[in-house]
Amino acid sequence: MPFRGGGFALRPNRLAGVAGLLALVGLWQLGSSRGWISALMAPAPSEVLQALWAIAADGTLAVHLAASLGRIGAGWALGTLAGLAVGLAMGMFSLARAAGLPVVSALFPIPKIALLPLLILWFGIGEPSKIATIALGTFFPTVIATFSGVDTVPRSLIRMAQSFGVPPARIVWAIVLPGALPGILAGFRITASIALILVVAAEMIGAEHGIGAFILQTGNLMRTDQLLAGVLVLSALGLLVAAALTWAERVLLRWR
């Protein structure tokens, strides 16, 4: 009899994903060429690629992409480092959990882009307000993912290490962090997407350069081919971030 204990093991199938994406693009191209889709509302994929090549060739894409990546990198790093510190404290110390959980629960549901006008008043219209918006957006999910990951670490392992006199710092490094790492990396997937969303929204409100500002400018000019080229760049960024996190999971979670 065939073995039935597969345990819902997922098998990668890259061809299916590529085929689905190509089918979607093919239908879009067919609809545009037949006139079923308005060229103004949704230009054909070929026109979008031509627009993308044009803004890449004249340096426009590099300027806007560099501005967005700088904001994402700074905001995500600040929010992640602070979230890891607070999340670990809430996961390991009862007082930190009791004091921090109500605050996190109260502030996490607030849309962070709604705080951008207030952050502009505090930090000005320049880069600090945009970076602070991204940092706030990534901080709270990182806190939740971190202390939830710590909660999944078997307490029996920690008690065993304590019974053998292992120093607390060593317990955190060798037991708590590896056990919580799957949950933390899953949180990184969420916060990376949040950072990408927030940088676009922040740039649309007040920025001269950036992918969000570029999309807003082209939308106001009804250059929908360039607008969709900007959206395509955002999609590519999301795929690159997902691929990087997948690689990190393979390297850091080889012990599973």
Buried (B, 14 or more C-beta within 10 A) or exposed (E): EEEEEEEEEEEEEEEEEEEEEEEEBEEBBEBBEEEEBEEEEBBBBBBBBEBBEBBBEEEBBEBBBEBBBBBBBBBBBBBBBBBBEBBBBBBBEEEBBEEBBEEBEEEBEEEBBEBBEEBBEEBEEEBBBBBBBBBBBBBBBBBBBBBBBBBEBEEEBBEEBEEEEBEEEEBBEEBBBBBBBBBBBBBBBBBBBBBBBBBBBBBBBBBEBBBBBBBBBBBEEEBBBBBBBBBBBBEEBBEEBEEEBEEEBEEBEEEE
